[in-house]
Amino acid sequence: MKIVKHIALAAVAVGSLAMAPQARAADIVVAGGCFWCVEADFERVSGVSEAVSGFTGGSVANPSYKQVTGGGTGHYEAVKIEYDASRVSARSLYDSFFRSIDPTDDGGQFCDRGASYRTAIFVDSADERAAAEAAKAAAEQALGQKIVTPILNAGAFYAADGYHQDYYQSDERIVTRFGLLKKSDAYKRYRDACGRDQRVKALWGDAAPFAK
């Protein structure tokens, strides 16, 4: 009886594994102003494995942060969001993205002005474009205002140097205008002073997934 019972339990376990969805690695690239903020927002999403801060959309290979923010390279501050497509869809991520930015502003985002801080979605397949276009149309209807965030063909994505990765949760201490602070504390002060959450909340209300 014990042997039969163990065999039955093993069969149930194998059956459960067979029914479990297989992980499907995928990624999307978006630009939403300060990449520290976009990274911090999307690493909280269930199904997202990692968000990588970087640059895309420009003409210079392997640009530095100083080059990009100084202007002239054509790059956007962007984030590559790596996710499990069996747990979360590109469409869902795009929906959240639109509601985490001010998509009516084509001159930058919040306190960060200039070309490198503009918003955009970068797609590399017909399926991604369809999902992005559908999310944009739905967001425009929900907001009742024209959305200026473009949907562009993806190009090379360059990860920013280690200093900028996971900035929002780093305990490394740096000198700021507020004095010596951990990066995580400096990030919180920057985000609040920049008015990101305040503006997103004013635009999207309770539909804003990340604004506090």
C-alpha positions in Angstrom: 0.0 0.0 0.0 2.8 2.4 0.8 4.5 1.7 -2.5 1.3 2.3 -4.4 0.7 5.5 -2.4 4.2 6.9 -3.2 3.8 6.1 -6.9 0.4 7.9 -6.9 1.9 11.0 -5.2 4.8 11.0 -7.6 2.4 10.9 -10.5 0.5 13.9 -9.1 3.7 15.8 -8.6 4.9 15.1 -12.2 1.4 16.1 -13.5 1.6 19.4 -11.6 5.0 20.1 -13.1 3.7 19.3 -16.6 0.8 21.7 -16.1 2.9 24.6 -14.8 3.6 27.3 -17.5 7.1 27.2 -18.8 9.1 30.4 -18.2 9.6 32.5 -21.4 12.3 35.1 -21.2 11.6 38.3 -23.1 12.4 42.0 -22.8 11.1 45.4 -23.8 12.9 48.8 -24.0 11.3 52.0 -22.9 12.4 55.6 -22.1 10.6 57.4 -19.4 12.9 60.2 -18.2 15.3 59.4 -15.4 16.3 55.7 -15.8 16.8 55.3 -12.1 13.1 55.9 -11.6 11.9 53.6 -14.4 14.2 50.9 -13.2 12.9 51.3 -9.6 9.3 51.2 -10.7 9.5 48.1 -12.9 11.6 45.9 -10.7 8.6 45.9 -8.4 6.4 44.3 -11.0 5.6 40.6 -10.6 7.1 38.7 -13.5 9.9 41.2 -14.1 13.3 39.6 -13.4 15.5 42.7 -13.9 15.4 46.2 -15.3 18.7 47.6 -16.7 19.4 51.3 -17.0 21.1 52.3 -20.3 20.9 54.3 -23.5 19.4 53.8 -26.9 18.2 55.7 -30.0 21.4 57.5 -30.7 24.3 57.6 -33.2 27.3 57.1 -30.9 28.5 53.6 -29.9 28.9 52.9 -26.1 28.1 56.4 -25.0 28.9 57.6 -21.5 26.3 59.1 -19.2 28.1 62.5 -19.5 27.9 62.3 -23.3 24.2 61.4 -23.4 23.1 64.0 -20.8 25.3 66.6 -22.4 23.3 66.3 -25.6 24.3 65.7 -29.2 24.4 61.9 -29.3 20.7 61.4 -30.0 20.3 58.9 -27.2 17.5 58.5 -24.7 18.0 57.4 -21.1 16.2 54.1 -21.4 15.6 50.9 -19.5 15.6 47.3 -20.8 12.9 45.4 -18.8 13.5 41.7 -18.7 10.5 39.6 -17.9 8.9 36.2 -17.9 6.2 36.3 -20.7 4.4 33.3 -19.0 3.7 35.6 -16.0 3.3 39.1 -17.5 2.6 40.4 -21.0 4.3 43.1 -23.0 0.9 44.8 -23.3 0.5 44.9 -19.5 4.0 46.4 -19.1 3.3 49.0 -21.7 0.0 49.9 -20.0 1.9 50.4 -16.7 4.6 52.4 -18.5 2.2 55.0 -19.9 0.7 55.4 -16.5 4.2 55.9 -14.9 5.1 58.9 -17.0 3.7 62.2 -18.4 3.2 61.1 -22.0 1.9 64.6 -22.9 5.3 66.2 -22.5 7.7 66.0 -25.4 10.5 68.1 -23.9 11.7 65.8 -21.1 10.1 64.5 -18.0 9.3 66.4 -14.8 12.3 68.4 -13.7 14.6 66.7 -16.2 14.6 68.6 -19.5 16.2 67.9 -22.8 16.3 65.3 -25.6 17.8 62.5 -23.5 14.9 62.6 -21.0 12.1 62.3 -23.6 9.8 59.4 -23.5 9.6 56.6 -26.1 8.9 52.9 -26.7 11.4 50.9 -28.8 10.1 47.8 -30.5 11.8 45.1 -32.5 8.9 42.9 -33.7 5.4 43.3 -35.2 3.9 41.8 -32.0 5.7 44.3 -29.8 4.6 47.2 -32.0 1.0 46.0 -31.9 1.0 45.7 -28.1 2.6 49.1 -27.8 0.2 50.8 -30.2 -2.8 49.2 -28.4 -1.5 50.4 -25.1 -0.9 53.9 -26.4 -4.4 54.1 -27.9 -6.0 52.9 -24.6 -3.9 55.3 -22.6 -4.8 58.2 -24.8 -8.5 57.4 -24.5 -8.3 57.0 -20.7 -6.3 60.2 -20.3 -8.4 62.2 -22.7 -5.3 64.1 -24.0 -3.0 63.6 -26.9 0.0 61.3 -26.1 3.2 62.4 -27.7 5.3 59.4 -26.7 6.5 57.8 -30.0 6.9 54.1 -30.8 10.2 53.7 -32.6 12.1 50.8 -34.1 14.6 49.4 -31.7 18.3 49.9 -32.2 21.4 49.1 -30.1 20.9 49.3 -26.3 24.0 50.2 -24.2 23.8 49.4 -20.5 25.0 52.3 -18.3 28.0 51.7 -16.1 27.6 50.0 -12.7 27.3 53.4 -10.9 23.8 53.8 -12.3 22.5 50.3 -11.9 20.1 49.7 -8.9 20.9 53.2 -7.8 17.5 53.4 -5.9 18.5 50.6 -3.5 22.3 51.1 -3.2 23.9 51.6 0.2 27.0 53.2 -1.4 27.6 56.6 0.1 28.0 59.6 -2.2 28.4 63.3 -1.7 25.3 65.2 -2.7 24.0 68.8 -2.2 22.3 67.4 0.9 25.6 66.1 2.3 26.9 62.6 2.5 24.1 60.1 1.8 23.5 56.6 0.7 22.5 56.5 -3.0 19.1 55.1 -2.0 18.4 58.1 0.2 19.7 60.5 -2.4 17.4 58.9 -4.9 14.4 59.3 -2.7 15.2 63.0 -2.2 15.7 63.5 -6.0 12.5 61.8 -6.9 10.4 63.8 -4.5 12.1 67.1 -5.4 11.7 66.4 -9.1 7.9 66.0 -8.7 7.6 62.8 -10.6 5.0 61.0 -8.4 3.1 64.2 -7.9 2.7 64.9 -11.6 1.9 61.2 -12.5 -0.7 61.1 -9.7 -2.3 64.3 -10.9 -2.5 62.9 -14.5 -3.5 59.3 -13.8 -5.0 59.3 -10.3 -5.6 55.9 -8.9 -4.6 54.3 -12.2 -1.0 55.3 -11.6 0.7 52.0 -10.6 3.8 53.3 -8.9 3.1 56.9 -7.7 3.0 57.2 -3.9 
